[in-house]
Amino acid sequence: MSTVNRLSCGASGSTSDSTGDDDTGYDAGEAAQPGFFVLTGSAPAAVRLTDLDWTFVTTGLADAVAAARRHAEAESARAGTDLDVV
């Protein structure tokens, strides 16, 4: 059995507390979809929700947080508003 540790970070303005389901996932229907950063030992060959922005980081927590921050900064510049890494 393998263990996957997840660090879900992204630029998001959503305040929804929706739990989603197998068809939509967590807040997958939101207009401003965040990027998802997953800290894992190895990236999967495929993902279930292909319309979402997935980044799999295998080089450690610091790299995952740095990637999420870069993504949030780029999305903030594009959107013209400050977005958070959550």
Helices and strands as residue ranges (DSSP letters): E 11-12, E 35-39, E 53-57, H 61-79, E 84-85
